[in-house]
Structure formats: structure tokens, C-alpha cells
Amino acid sequence: MNADVRPALHAYLATVARDAGCECFRVGGVADHVHIALRLSRTTNVAELVKQLKSVSSQWIKMQAPELKKFAWQRGYAAFSVGPTDLGALVEYIAGQEEHHRKRSFQDEMRAFLKRYGVEFDERYVWD
């Protein structure tokens, strides 16, 4: 994704999350993925929120520049929960995405998360 659009996209995603009643702590990412640290509202579930975030932000992105008219999010997503004592580290991690991904690809990062949390996966079905 165009680096010029990213800060506005991140702000837009935070607004969508807040409008859904969630407390949004940080949004950040790089060209091929985004991270969102938030606290779900008591009436929202992860699948509904992700669907809403992807739907409205996809429409918004397509209006930002002609070269983004064919933009589409990947079909899948990953959601992880952290305890209150880990929130600060998560927010810092999201803030450091540009630096972090100079050293490690998104795919390597996701494989490490899945292995760390004992999630079995098949590479054929993880990537779009």
C-alpha cells in the first residue's frame, strides 16, 4: 500500500473501531498488513469487527487514489489477546512496525506467532 495513505488509513481504522464501541489504543503497519490494538466492546465480536473494518476501509482506500481502485484486503485475519500488563509492549511493537519489518517478513512473523501460541496451521491455507 502507498506509504502516503497509511497514516490516514490507520487513523480511519481507529475511528471505525471507536465508532463500533471499541477502545482503540494503536493502529500501525506496513505495506502488506496492519495491526490494531483494541479492547472489544461488550457487544462486538472479533469476526463482526474485522468484517466492518475491512469493508469500510476498503471503500475508503479505493477513493484515495486512482492506483488504489483495485485494492482488496486478504480474506483472512489473525486475532490474539493480551493481558493488561502486556498492552504497553503491544502498543510499542505496533509503533515499531517499519523498523521491525526491515528485519523480518510478515510471513515469518505470522509463522512465529502461530508456533509460539501452539496454533497448528497448513501453509496452503494461511496466505492469500
VENFENVEN-V879452 format. One record per helix or strand. SS is the DSSP state (H for helix, E for strand). FROM is the first residue (numbers start at 1). LEN is the number of residues. If there is no record, write none. Layout:
ss=SS from=FROM len=LEN
ss=SS from=FROM len=LEN
//
This chain:
ss=H from=3 len=17
ss=E from=23 len=8
ss=E from=33 len=7
ss=H from=46 len=17
ss=H from=66 len=3
ss=H from=84 len=12
ss=H from=97 len=7
ss=H from=106 len=11
ss=H from=123 len=4
//
